[in-house]
Amino acid sequence: MSGQWSGVLPWVATFGLAVVTVVTRAFFMIPEREVPMPEWFKRGLKYAPLAALAAVIAPEILMSQGALITTLADARLPAALCASIYFVCKRGILGTIVVGMAVYLPLHIIWGW
């Protein structure tokens, strides 16, 4: 579209996205009483954050340029391994990030992995 609508469309899109965001985020706060859900659904919701995290992190660790990595000389693999071991032992998020980056950065920057 061109002409008179070209300046209005970004505002309409922004307003529409704002409305959709507010409605979807406030969906569970709108009803006055708790929305009844089956017990199996409530149990499944407990795993949603873990599934979302895995869906974001796994491709970043295992893929490069849209394809699976084909070499073990990739700095992300030992960094993820060391960070995972730290987390299993200490259960600290900040330490996990620090350990992962402490392994990743030298391998990536100095050795070029």
C-alpha positions in Angstrom: 0.0 0.0 0.0 1.2 3.5 -0.7 -0.1 7.0 -0.3 -2.2 8.1 2.6 -2.1 4.7 4.4 1.7 4.3 4.5 2.0 6.5 7.6 -1.0 4.9 9.4 -0.3 1.2 9.0 2.7 1.1 11.4 0.5 2.7 14.1 -2.3 0.3 13.4 0.1 -2.6 13.6 1.6 -1.3 16.8 -1.8 -0.8 18.4 -2.9 -4.3 17.3 0.2 -6.0 18.7 -0.2 -4.1 22.0 -3.8 -5.3 22.3 -2.9 -8.9 21.5 0.0 -8.7 24.0 -2.2 -7.3 26.8 -5.0 -9.7 26.3 -2.8 -12.9 26.1 -0.8 -11.9 29.1 -3.8 -10.9 31.2 -5.9 -13.9 30.1 -5.4 -15.8 33.4 -6.1 -12.6 35.5 -9.3 -11.6 33.8 -11.7 -14.3 35.4 -12.8 -13.6 38.9 -12.4 -17.2 39.9 -9.8 -19.9 39.0 -10.3 -21.4 35.6 -10.9 -25.1 36.0 -8.3 -27.3 34.3 -7.9 -31.1 34.3 -5.2 -32.3 36.6 -3.2 -33.8 33.8 -3.0 -30.4 32.2 -1.8 -28.8 35.4 0.9 -31.4 35.7 1.9 -30.8 32.0 2.2 -27.0 32.6 5.0 -27.7 35.2 7.2 -28.9 32.3 6.5 -25.9 29.9 9.3 -23.7 31.1 11.8 -26.5 30.8 10.6 -27.4 27.3 10.7 -23.8 26.2 14.3 -23.4 27.6 15.4 -26.6 25.8 13.8 -25.4 22.6 15.8 -22.2 22.7 19.1 -23.5 23.9 19.5 -26.9 22.1 19.6 -25.4 18.6 22.2 -22.8 19.8 24.4 -25.5 21.1 24.0 -28.2 18.5 23.5 -26.2 15.2 25.5 -23.7 13.2 24.3 -21.9 10.1 21.1 -24.0 10.2 22.7 -27.4 10.2 23.9 -29.7 12.9 27.6 -29.2 13.8 29.9 -31.8 12.3 33.0 -31.4 14.5 33.7 -31.7 18.2 36.1 -28.7 17.9 33.2 -26.3 18.7 33.6 -24.2 21.8 29.9 -24.5 22.6 30.1 -28.2 23.4 32.7 -28.2 26.1 31.2 -25.0 27.5 27.8 -26.5 27.8 29.2 -29.7 29.3 31.2 -27.9 31.9 28.3 -25.6 32.8 25.9 -28.6 33.1 28.4 -30.4 35.4 28.7 -27.2 37.5 24.9 -26.9 37.7 24.4 -30.5 38.7 27.0 -30.2 41.5 26.2 -26.7 42.8 22.7 -25.8 41.6 23.7 -22.1 41.1 22.5 -20.3 38.0 25.1 -17.5 38.1 27.9 -19.9 38.6 26.6 -22.0 35.7 26.8 -19.0 33.4 30.2 -17.9 34.6 31.7 -21.4 34.2 30.1 -21.8 30.7 31.5 -18.5 29.6 34.9 -19.1 31.2 35.2 -22.2 29.1 33.6 -20.8 25.9 35.5 -17.5 25.6 39.1 -18.8 25.6 38.2 -21.7 23.2 36.4 -19.4 20.9 38.5 -16.3 20.9 42.0 -17.7 21.5 41.9 -21.0 19.7 39.2 -20.1 17.2 36.9 -23.0 17.8 
